[in-house]
Amino acid sequence: MQLAFQEDAPAPSAKTVSALAGGLSLPEEELLRLRRSAAAEDSPSGGTEAGPGRPIEQWDPHDLEVHPAASAPGGRNSSAMEERRLPGYVLRAHDHVLAESVRAAAEGSSRTVVLVGTSSTGKTRACWEAVLPLGERGWRLWHPFDPSRAQAALEDLHRVQPHTVVWMNEAHHYLGVPGVGEQIAAVLHGLLIRPDRQPVLVLGTLWPEFADEYTSLPAPAVRTRTAGSTPSGSPSPTAPAPRPPPPPRPPPS
């Protein structure tokens, strides 16, 4: 909350503004309107071209494909709001790796991180928890999804502005599309190295089988060779020449 009173700090989050309004008995809606205006001025383009996405604080994590908590069998009935509330989060080893990348991005360096794991192991939730501190700094988040993930990414990646999280959950839907995946990878590479687009953070999740496919070297071609021949079937230069057949015997007299 102290950042809200610093002149050079980014616009505070809506949650912080609401807390200040309640604590100081100020009109909340008016303060939120001023916050939205300040957030537009803080954007890298001055609010004229914010690029795809919207502020992180405006996202519902379930809309980013974070799995809701499952209800225990025989548990009490809960309201729709309670069903959408995320359960408590326990940090694991990969969360520290994510936090380092987020910290580097917040300090001005573009990063890309892909979490690899099987289904329902907490990959997407970990990414969501990691980007929350960037929301306090006025970052945006873009989830290319419509009309298809790959098409949305290919059409608008070039419009991504600094201080944006590119959310590529289940990245095989982007990188594994024939004829399009390599183009998306090339545009992502350009986005990450362009000084005028830094910093951006590209977050993805991937199943192990797709990670193995994308990172494994292609298998060498298998060719059948016969003894004394090259792969094309022509005689080998080092193979001995075949012996001529013996001359026919003369007929008996």
C-alpha positions as CSV (number, residue, x, y, z in Angstrom):
1,M,0.0,0.0,0.0
2,Q,3.0,2.3,0.5
3,L,3.6,2.3,-3.2
4,A,0.3,4.2,-3.7
5,F,1.8,7.3,-2.1
6,Q,5.0,7.3,-4.1
7,E,5.2,9.8,-7.0
8,D,7.2,7.5,-9.4
9,A,5.3,4.3,-8.6
10,P,2.9,2.7,-11.1
11,A,-0.8,3.1,-10.6
12,P,-2.0,1.1,-7.5
13,S,-4.3,-1.9,-8.0
14,A,-8.0,-1.6,-7.7
15,K,-7.9,-3.7,-4.5
16,T,-5.4,-1.2,-3.0
17,V,-7.6,1.8,-4.0
18,S,-10.7,0.2,-2.6
19,A,-8.9,-0.4,0.7
20,L,-7.7,3.2,0.8
21,A,-11.2,4.5,0.1
22,G,-12.7,2.4,2.9
23,G,-9.9,3.4,5.4
24,L,-10.1,7.1,4.6
25,S,-13.9,7.3,4.0
26,L,-13.4,8.5,0.4
27,P,-15.7,7.9,-2.6
28,E,-14.6,4.5,-3.9
29,E,-16.0,4.8,-7.5
30,E,-14.3,8.2,-8.0
31,L,-11.0,6.9,-6.8
32,L,-11.3,3.8,-9.1
33,R,-12.0,6.0,-12.1
34,L,-8.9,8.1,-11.3
35,R,-6.9,4.8,-11.0
36,R,-8.0,3.7,-14.4
37,S,-6.9,7.0,-15.9
38,A,-3.5,6.8,-14.2
39,A,-3.0,3.2,-15.3
40,A,-3.6,4.3,-18.9
41,E,-1.0,7.0,-18.6
42,D,1.5,4.5,-17.1
43,S,1.1,2.2,-20.1
44,P,4.2,2.2,-22.4
45,S,2.1,3.7,-25.2
46,G,0.6,6.4,-23.1
47,G,-2.9,4.8,-23.4
48,T,-3.0,5.3,-27.2
49,E,-2.2,1.7,-28.1
50,A,-2.2,-0.6,-25.2
51,G,-1.9,-3.7,-27.3
52,P,-3.8,-7.0,-26.7
53,G,-4.9,-8.1,-23.3
54,R,-6.2,-6.3,-20.2
55,P,-4.8,-5.5,-16.7
56,I,-4.0,-8.7,-14.7
57,E,-6.3,-7.6,-11.9
58,Q,-9.3,-7.7,-14.3
59,W,-8.8,-11.4,-15.0
60,D,-10.7,-14.3,-13.4
61,P,-8.2,-17.1,-13.0
62,H,-10.9,-19.6,-14.1
63,D,-11.1,-17.8,-17.4
64,L,-7.4,-18.6,-17.8
65,E,-8.1,-22.3,-17.4
66,V,-7.1,-22.6,-13.8
67,H,-9.0,-25.6,-12.5
68,P,-11.6,-25.0,-9.8
69,A,-11.3,-26.9,-6.6
70,A,-13.2,-30.2,-6.6
71,S,-15.9,-30.6,-4.0
72,A,-15.5,-33.5,-1.5
73,P,-18.0,-36.3,-2.0
74,G,-20.9,-35.8,0.5
75,G,-19.7,-32.3,1.3
76,R,-22.1,-29.5,2.1
77,N,-23.7,-27.5,-0.7
78,S,-21.8,-24.3,-1.6
79,S,-22.7,-21.2,-3.5
80,A,-21.5,-20.5,-7.0
81,M,-19.1,-17.9,-5.6
82,E,-17.6,-20.3,-3.1
83,E,-17.2,-22.9,-5.9
84,R,-15.1,-20.4,-7.9
85,R,-12.9,-19.4,-5.0
86,L,-9.5,-20.8,-5.3
87,P,-8.2,-22.9,-2.4
88,G,-5.1,-22.1,-0.5
89,Y,-1.8,-22.4,-2.4
90,V,1.3,-24.3,-1.3
91,L,4.6,-23.2,-2.8
92,R,6.7,-25.9,-4.5
93,A,10.2,-25.9,-6.0
94,H,9.1,-24.7,-9.4
95,D,7.4,-21.7,-7.9
96,H,10.8,-20.3,-6.9
97,V,12.0,-20.6,-10.6
98,L,8.8,-18.8,-11.7
99,A,9.4,-16.1,-9.1
100,E,12.9,-15.4,-10.4
101,S,11.7,-15.0,-13.9
102,V,8.9,-12.7,-12.8
103,R,11.3,-10.7,-10.8
104,A,13.6,-10.3,-13.8
105,A,10.7,-9.3,-16.0
106,A,9.6,-6.7,-13.5
107,E,13.1,-5.3,-13.6
108,G,13.0,-4.9,-17.3
109,S,14.2,-8.2,-18.9
110,S,12.0,-10.2,-21.1
111,R,11.6,-13.9,-20.1
112,T,9.9,-17.0,-21.3
113,V,9.0,-20.0,-19.0
114,V,7.2,-23.2,-19.8
115,L,6.0,-25.5,-17.0
116,V,6.0,-29.2,-18.0
117,G,3.8,-31.7,-16.2
118,T,0.9,-34.1,-16.6
119,S,-2.8,-33.0,-16.4
120,S,-4.1,-31.4,-13.2
121,T,-0.7,-31.1,-11.5
122,G,-1.1,-27.4,-10.8
123,K,0.8,-25.9,-13.8
124,T,-1.7,-23.2,-14.7
125,R,-2.4,-22.3,-11.0
126,A,1.4,-21.9,-10.5
127,C,1.6,-19.5,-13.4
128,W,-1.4,-17.5,-12.1
129,E,0.1,-17.1,-8.6
130,A,3.4,-16.1,-10.2
131,V,2.0,-13.1,-12.2
132,L,0.0,-11.6,-9.4
133,P,2.9,-9.3,-8.3
134,L,3.0,-7.9,-11.8
135,G,-0.6,-6.9,-11.5
136,E,0.4,-4.6,-8.7
137,R,2.8,-3.0,-11.1
138,G,0.2,-2.3,-13.8
139,W,1.1,-5.2,-16.1
140,R,-1.4,-6.6,-18.6
141,L,-2.1,-10.2,-19.5
142,W,-3.1,-11.5,-22.9
143,H,-4.5,-15.0,-23.5
144,P,-4.7,-15.6,-27.3
145,F,-7.8,-17.7,-27.7
146,D,-10.3,-16.6,-30.3
147,P,-11.1,-17.6,-33.1
148,S,-8.4,-20.3,-32.3
149,R,-5.4,-20.1,-30.1
150,A,-2.9,-20.4,-32.9
151,Q,-4.7,-17.9,-35.2
152,A,-5.1,-15.4,-32.4
153,A,-1.4,-15.6,-31.5
154,L,-0.2,-15.3,-35.1
155,E,-2.5,-12.3,-35.8
156,D,-1.7,-10.2,-32.7
157,L,1.7,-11.2,-31.3
158,H,3.3,-8.3,-33.2
159,R,1.0,-5.9,-31.3
160,V,2.1,-7.0,-27.8
161,Q,3.4,-4.0,-25.9
162,P,5.9,-3.9,-23.0
163,H,4.8,-4.9,-19.6
164,T,2.5,-7.7,-21.0
165,V,2.3,-11.4,-19.9
166,V,1.6,-13.6,-22.9
167,W,-0.4,-16.5,-21.5
168,M,0.1,-19.7,-23.6
169,N,-1.6,-22.4,-21.5
170,E,-1.3,-25.8,-23.2
171,A,1.3,-24.5,-25.5
172,H,1.0,-27.4,-28.0
173,H,-2.2,-25.7,-29.2
174,Y,0.1,-22.9,-30.5
175,L,3.4,-24.6,-31.3
176,G,2.1,-27.9,-32.5
177,V,-0.3,-26.7,-35.3
178,P,1.1,-27.8,-38.7
179,G,2.2,-24.9,-40.8
180,V,1.6,-22.3,-38.1
181,G,3.6,-23.5,-35.0
182,E,7.0,-22.6,-36.5
183,Q,5.7,-19.1,-37.4
184,I,4.4,-18.5,-33.9
185,A,7.8,-19.6,-32.5
186,A,9.6,-17.2,-34.8
187,V,7.4,-14.3,-33.8
188,L,7.8,-15.1,-30.1
189,H,11.6,-15.1,-30.6
190,G,11.4,-11.7,-32.2
191,L,9.2,-10.4,-29.5
192,L,11.6,-11.5,-26.8
193,I,14.7,-9.9,-28.3
194,R,13.3,-6.6,-29.6
195,P,14.5,-3.8,-27.3
196,D,11.4,-1.7,-28.0
197,R,9.1,-4.5,-26.7
198,Q,10.9,-5.2,-23.5
199,P,9.9,-6.3,-20.9
200,V,7.4,-9.1,-21.8
201,L,6.9,-12.4,-20.0
202,V,5.8,-15.4,-22.0
203,L,4.3,-18.2,-19.8
204,G,3.3,-21.6,-21.1
205,T,2.4,-25.0,-19.9
206,L,3.1,-28.3,-21.7
207,W,2.5,-32.0,-21.2
208,P,5.6,-34.1,-21.0
209,E,5.0,-36.0,-24.3
210,F,4.8,-32.7,-26.2
211,A,7.9,-31.3,-24.4
212,D,9.8,-34.5,-25.5
213,E,8.6,-34.1,-29.0
214,Y,9.7,-30.4,-29.3
215,T,13.1,-30.8,-27.6
216,S,14.2,-34.2,-29.0
217,L,16.6,-34.4,-32.0
218,P,15.1,-36.0,-35.1
219,A,16.0,-39.7,-35.4
220,P,18.5,-40.5,-38.1
221,A,17.1,-42.0,-41.3
222,V,17.3,-45.8,-41.3
223,R,18.8,-47.2,-44.6
224,T,19.1,-50.8,-45.6
225,R,22.6,-51.8,-46.8
226,T,23.6,-55.0,-48.4
227,A,27.1,-56.4,-48.1
228,G,29.4,-54.9,-50.7
229,S,27.0,-52.1,-51.8
230,T,26.4,-48.4,-51.0
231,P,23.0,-47.2,-49.8
232,S,22.0,-46.7,-53.4
233,G,22.7,-50.3,-54.3
234,S,25.7,-49.5,-56.6
235,P,28.9,-51.5,-56.1
236,S,31.1,-50.3,-53.3
237,P,34.5,-49.0,-54.3
238,T,36.1,-51.2,-51.7
239,A,34.2,-54.4,-52.5
240,P,36.1,-57.1,-54.5
241,A,35.0,-57.6,-58.1
242,P,32.9,-60.8,-58.6
243,R,34.9,-63.7,-60.1
244,P,34.0,-64.5,-63.7
245,P,32.3,-67.9,-64.3
246,P,34.6,-70.8,-65.3
247,P,34.9,-71.5,-69.1
248,P,32.5,-74.3,-70.4
249,R,34.1,-77.7,-70.7
250,P,34.6,-79.1,-74.2
251,P,32.1,-81.8,-75.2
252,P,33.4,-85.3,-74.9
253,S,35.0,-86.8,-78.1
